[in-house]
Amino acid sequence: MNVATVLKAEITRIARKELRGETAQLKKAVSQYRMEIAALKRRITDLERAAKGSARIRRAPAVQVDPAQAPLRNRFSATGLAAQRKRLGITAAEMGVLVGVSGQSIYKWEQQKATPRASQLPALRAALKLGKREATSRIAELAN
């Protein structure tokens, strides 16, 4: 039996024992972090579902339209919408509040990437007939 071999084996054994003690704490910490990350991912998924569900809720048009008074014209002008919104000095989001849609919808209508549904046209026409003061007062009223 070689003394050097025995000494080397003993040093290796003691070093492994020391490392095991050190890595045990790290393994516990890693396990805890993974559990926390998984819980956070579940929470994010739940919040995304809730946000998606609330985005689907349809808003009622802010401008009340009497169907008997509204003309049955189904034309829409993107440039007219953009021009009227600029004349009123309101943002697309504020125009969306008046019409009962999102600001993104107004933006897409103005860019001709989408067109309003026939059910949205009466509210849109009524909003386009508003003056600057009336539009800002209705926006303030609806914001509260």
Rosetta blueprint (number, residue, H / E / L):
1 M L
2 N L
3 V H
4 A H
5 T H
6 V H
7 L H
8 K H
9 A H
10 E H
11 I H
12 T H
13 R H
14 I H
15 A H
16 R H
17 K H
18 E H
19 L H
20 R H
21 G H
22 E H
23 T H
24 A H
25 Q H
26 L H
27 K H
28 K H
29 A H
30 V H
31 S H
32 Q H
33 Y H
34 R H
35 M H
36 E H
37 I H
38 A H
39 A H
40 L H
41 K H
42 R H
43 R H
44 I H
45 T H
46 D H
47 L H
48 E H
49 R H
50 A H
51 A H
52 K H
53 G H
54 S H
55 A H
56 R L
57 I L
58 R L
59 R L
60 A L
61 P L
62 A L
63 V L
64 Q L
65 V L
66 D L
67 P L
68 A L
69 Q L
70 A L
71 P L
72 L L
73 R L
74 N L
75 R L
76 F L
77 S L
78 A H
79 T H
80 G H
81 L H
82 A H
83 A H
84 Q H
85 R H
86 K H
87 R H
88 L H
89 G L
90 I L
91 T L
92 A H
93 A H
94 E H
95 M H
96 G H
97 V H
98 L H
99 V H
100 G L
101 V L
102 S L
103 G H
104 Q H
105 S H
106 I H
107 Y H
108 K H
109 W H
110 E H
111 Q L
112 Q L
113 K L
114 A L
115 T L
116 P L
117 R L
118 A L
119 S L
120 Q L
121 L H
122 P H
123 A H
124 L H
125 R H
126 A H
127 A H
128 L H
129 K L
130 L L
131 G L
132 K H
133 R H
134 E H
135 A H
136 T H
137 S H
138 R H
139 I H
140 A H
141 E H
142 L H
143 A H
144 N L
